[in-house]
Amino acid sequence: MLSQIISEARSEEYRTRMKRLAYAETQRLVPKEPKQNIHIVYVIGHVNVCGGNKIILEHANGLKKLGTQVSIISHFPKPDWFPIDVNYIKIPFQVNIAQFIPDCDVIVATYWDQINVCVDAGIAPVVYFEQGDFHLFTDVSEELSITLNHLFALPAYITTVSERVSWIIESKFKRRPKVFHNALNRNVFYEKSSNSLGVRKMIVVGSDRVEFKGIDDLKQVHKNIVDRGYDLDFVWITPNEPLQPYGQVYINPPQTKIAELYRDAYVYVSGSHYESFSLPPLEAMACGTPVVVTDSNGVMEYAVNEHNSLVTNVRDIQGITDQVIRLLNDEELYKKLKKNGIDTANSFSWDTILSELLCFYKSVSAHKVQIQENNEWDIICEDKDQLSNEELLYINHLLDTTKASEIWRPVEYSTVQGISNISWELFYKRRDYLEKGFPEKVLIKSKNPNLTNTKYKTVAALFEHKKYVEVLRFLKDVLSVTSKESIEYPVCIRWITLCYMELEMYSNAFELLTSTLEIHKMNMELWYLLSRVLYGLGARDRAAAICEYFLTIDNSYFYPDYIGNLNELVGELCSKLNIENKESSLEASLLQTDNKGQGGVSRKYKVIIFGVNTLTEFAYLLTDPNKCTVEAIVDSSGQYAGRIIRNTKVIGLNEINSFEYDYIVKLEANSLLSSLDASKIIDLVGALNNYYLYEYHKNINSITENQNDITGIVTGISYHEVGINTELLGGNYKNMALSSQDLFYDYKIAEWILDYFNPNKTISNFIIGLSYYSFHFDLSLSIYKDRSRMYYPIFQTMHNYHEEKKAQQDYDQFETLSKKLLLDDLTIKVFEAFKESKEEENTILRSREMSSDDKLHAAVLAEKDSNKNYPKTVEENKAILKKYLDMLQKNKITPVFVVCPVAKCYSDAFSPKLEREFHSIIKEMKEEYDFKLLDYFRSRNFEEKDFYDASHLNINGRDKLSRMIDKELCR
């Protein structure tokens, strides 16, 4: 039954993709700045045992070993027949797979029916990896031919595994792919030490369920050889149960066993009718076993008749028979083929091929998708403020890229007896609405108890008040006008079943569910309810067996109304049935993609917190109990060993090896940690120092949490951070200035805001805060250079930071482990934890007046600030400011430059040379751009009592300056 459900799910997905194909356009790319570290995502259609998937997984693992971030995304659970070392993302069957492709630099579509959805995602350049299929080697219908031609025209790049396949693609589709041969894992496929004793063996590989593999031909070859008096065993490796077993059958053995069988064989024989490359003959050569192959196209990429193999015509049973017998009789020929086969196999090395492939992917990643901003949408639900920053970014991207006519989202309209009830609600509608267009569903859930577009809200209310008979009457009327084939029908059946279960009418529920599931096999919540009914009837084994369906297919997103927390409910049922629940829902898969035990079953990670200090309890609270358990807390001094913190034992260093753990949360440095696997350590203290500066996140939150009609933005450094009160400026201004923030990050922040947080084009004012030394200042080269790390999560750059590569690796590791172990809203939790103390600290500092010590050191500070001579930095900052002004000009915004006042004791000691240079640059800029300069540096409107130190305004001074700026803005 599961195979039928999967088949139906894949068929439905194919129909949906083909409907979208009518709107698909060729991917357009533009150059972008190359990245050293790129992220590659492979999209795979199935995870069955086959040579094609084996190659994809070899690519993924090999590229990761070369230091590349690789992810695999699929509808299917992570397979266990091949080791997978990369991030694996399982998503639900009934949603568009492209919707959940993570942010990346290259997308690899591995089957032709995935091309259009990968291109439509608009995330990154798409490479179609064609490994050869029936459409290249056999005639196809006219309809399919048109479809294939359309699909092959979409991706910017195509790769394949052999020159022969490349020629075929060029001939059929007018595209010439780049060739990257398949290769061998020489740690697995290596030469036999000696020839096997006893009966000689003929080994074959392939499924008799796939005609082109020619397995039936090879069975006949073997029979012919035996009939001619030769003693030869038949060994058959197949990925699945054979239709007609023959000889010694090995079903889906591990790679090491396959290699062992090759070495034990006398001859490998292939009878394929066509192949794009065919790896098994090459693997046999590497193991020192001579091969007899058919001229099946791709195999001729390396097979040379009479040199490293014996080649026959396709379907030539007699010819294959004769060539095998030649090898049985001719020892010299056997030795020659063996030696030359080994030499041939040695030339197909993954080290070489993967290095070339990575270079290619890096060249691809030097491009980005050209996206045309699309404002032709009407928002139907005016609650965008409920969206997270990530959700908003995704929606804005989707609006610019999708060809859909409508966008729908799930809305929870009620929760009854622990069941979250979800209905789809129209979110956006294209103004140039196409009646024949397609709807796009996005899994961005919201809550709306006042939802009015679902009849099931009435049902939920009656059910909540235990009026089960009234529910049955109501739904009986609904069913009277609803077709059994309708997608509304199983929704009604769900509620009827729930009522039957409350009324303990399990037999009625069983009959209703089984009859409905004959038509609606893809409805997972009905399978879940059937499992519960069977459990209620005492059929525990049958109930447990049905749970597997949900674990593979996931939720019923296809239907107009569904259970939102089905994964949680299945987990509870699995606990009752004493089986482990594989959390295959989208949310769980994104968080726990590699946390699988034997058989792919999820479990919680085991964590040790290393360090007892002021952060220990906070670190405990940041761990997510749904993802991990804290096994122990290590006190390196031993002072607190034996105590209990948050119900967790504190242990000494000498006890750490007695605990089983997956990861360590590091709160302090210790030599012991340097001897452990660094990939298993999450440096929480380092992360708090590098990525969670309170003032920075306060700025970011002010934008992401309140985006209603922003009218103005302030950028700059600490003078403007503390010196401008946006509440005194006319309009809704946001102050994004920050201590030590240079022009580069001022520009990046402004670009980010205008790109993502100005949908209604309400921002009309920009205050660009400058100081006289701004053009000489580069944060990433200064003594504060480590602060560059803070900007990386959003802007993916650290400018000129010399340790950027290592810093990126540190952040990527922290982000990866954070998703596995820590709370999803980690940033919010950290921000809230420090908010009260930081606000109090800042208020105290900024309320005071300048001290005598401040006055005494003012001259020293001024000389230090003005003693800068970095001509290269000046030229770069001038270029950055021009980009900044170009961007504002494009958005029809005239900026105001503001230089904040300083105390007289500071300005008197400041270098006039730097001041003159500043004004010279501004004068040069003024010739090309329209802006206003407000220079208050030497303003005598400010007294010593207006400053909390020699160069920073206190609250009184801030408000005075803000009123002066507001007056200028109003002119």
TAUR-V669997 format. One record per run of one state. SS is the DSSP state (H for helix, E for strand, C for the rest). FROM is the first residue (numbers start at 1). TO is the last residue. If there is no record, write none. Layout:
# TAUR-V669997
SS&FROM&TO, SS&FROM&TO
This chain:
# TAUR-V669997
C&1&1, H&2&21, C&22&28, E&29&31, C&32&38, E&39&43, C&44&50, H&51&65, C&66&68, E&69&74, C&75&86, E&87&90, C&91&96, H&97&100, C&101&105, E&106&109, C&110&111, H&112&121, C&122&124, E&125&130, C&131&133, H&134&137, C&138&141, H&142&152, C&153&156, E&157&160, C&161&162, H&163&173, C&174&177, E&178&179, C&180&183, E&184&184, C&185&199, E&200&205, C&206&210, H&211&213, C&214&214, H&215&227, C&228&231, E&232&238, C&239&247, E&248&251, C&252&254, H&255&264, C&265&266, E&267&269, C&270&274, E&275&275, C&276&278, H&279&286, C&287&289, E&290&294, C&295&296, E&297&297, H&298&301, C&302&304, E&305&305, C&306&308, E&309&312, C&313&316, H&317&329, C&330&330, H&331&346, C&347&348, E&349&349, H&350&365, C&366&366, E&367&369, C&370&376, E&377&379, C&380&383, H&384&386, C&387&388, H&389&401, C&402&405, E&406&416, C&417&418, E&419&430, C&431&438, E&439&447, C&448&455, H&456&464, C&465&467, H&468&480, C&481&488, H&489&502, C&503&505, H&506&517, C&518&523, H&524&536, C&537&539, H&540&553, C&554&560, E&561&563, C&564&565, H&566&576, C&577&585, H&586&591, C&592&595, E&596&596, C&597&597, H&598&600, C&601&601, E&602&602, C&603&604, E&605&610, C&611&615, H&616&622, E&623&623, C&624&627, E&628&634, C&635&643, E&644&645, C&646&647, E&648&651, C&652&652, H&653&658, C&659&662, E&663&666, C&667&670, H&671&674, C&675&677, H&678&680, E&681&683, H&684&691, C&692&693, H&694&704, C&705&711, E&712&715, C&716&717, H&718&723, C&724&725, H&726&728, C&729&732, E&733&735, C&736&742, H&743&756, C&757&764, E&765&770, C&771&773, H&774&776, C&777&778, H&779&781, C&782&784, H&785&795, C&796&803, H&804&821, E&822&822, C&823&825, H&826&847, C&848&851, H&852&866, C&867&870, H&871&890, C&891&895, E&896&899, C&900&903, H&904&907, C&908&911, H&912&926, C&927&931, E&932&935, C&936&943, H&944&946, E&947&949, C&950&951, E&952&953, C&954&954, H&955&969, C&970&971
